[in-house]
């Protein structure tokens, strides 16, 4: 009888039969991740809180709640409009069920979290979009939360930071979703007329109506390395213009060369960079007024 036996592979998930389950070791799901950039397999704990590949420094997508923990001073975030309910204005079939399942699986209630926070001791209004919730699509509630947060920034005389991550408009809400582009853009214009700074951080992916409106209205536009930034997808563009587009033309690096964004900041440096920008562009008297 053989005491030792070489196994040809280890299944990364539940076995298909009870016999296989008895014979093969089972590795829990989520223990390993494959980097989309360098294709290397990574032990999940090696990603760290920053969720960055230790081999090529690729930035994995992270939920809004984790993003906030990375950026703001400890226990300084005060969330606003948390209970704003998402409705089904067009009675789109299956939308209510999908909303319920997404809320349960993500633990969040919409594709953006807004509120007030401190970054390196500086007060700011912070809005963080979440690609794990309907791919960060901008529906009526997302637009309303962003607009109200901007209005609060004006009322409190505080700077505004928005982290964008979106696949565009939310198709289940039709034209009402597209109307949010204009609504948020008007609010941003009012913020800038009030002389308050507005910084955007474009993360992967930032596309569709978000790119076509408030994502590109920042006084200073930052982006994470390798982030996909654009309006329509590559395939749609090629089918429309009947031509092949350059490889990587919708990456943050390409847009930086073309002058669409101001700087690419590695995730580990974002907190320090935002703290510096707030310190540099916000008068001391404004910060003291609200401390």
Secondary structure by P-SEA (a helix, b strand, c coil): cccbbbbccccccccccaaaaacccccccccbbbbccccccccccccccccccccccccccccaaaaaaacccccccccccccccccccccccaaaaaaaaaaaaacccccbbbbbbbcccbbbbbbbbbcccccccccaaaaaaaaaaaaaaaaabbbbbbbcccccccccccccccaaaaaaaaaaaaaaaabbbbbbbbcccccccccccccccccbbbbccccccccccaaaaaaaaccccccccccaaaaaaaccccccccccaaaaaaaaaaaacccaaaaaacc
